[in-house]
Amino acid sequence: MLVHQILRSKASDAVVTVRSGVKVAEAARVLAEKRIGSVVVSDDGETALGILSERDIVRELARSGGACLTRDVDDYMTRKLVTCDTQMSADKVLSMMTEGRFRHMPVVENGRMVGLITLGDVVKARLTELAMEKDALEGMIMGH
């Protein structure tokens, strides 16, 4: 299965973004309101400057306390983004996420962000694919 197939199966292809300079408290509010695990930091909605996850916020809360909520997202976002394109395989994405220990990956085509894929998206796609393979094999065994 390829990334573009996974993106098509998602309920929404919108990527939730916040602008650079937004306060961490605002980003946390967006995460809670949208019930998502990360926001992409982007000034134009197409170019990913970084990504900020719930985990990033919790880690900084533990380190420096509530004062981090008044700082800019730029201070805590991951700047070295690992991205994929729409033609990458789900297996490759899964491997990259596992090795890098992250759960959210921007999908970029021609320098423009076209989606966001999560570990959950990839696992769901793989489970669907495995179920279809199982059904096909059972059909062959049963002679259908």
FENGINOR-V948614 format. One record per helix or strand of 3 or more residues. SS is the DSSP state (alpha for helix, beta for strand). FROM is the first residue (numbers start at 1). LEN is the number of residues. If there is no record, write none. Layout:
SS/FROM/LEN + SS/FROM/LEN
//
This chain:
alpha/3/7 + alpha/24/11 + beta/38/4 + beta/50/4 + alpha/54/17 + alpha/73/3 + alpha/90/11 + beta/104/6 + beta/112/7 + alpha/119/24
//
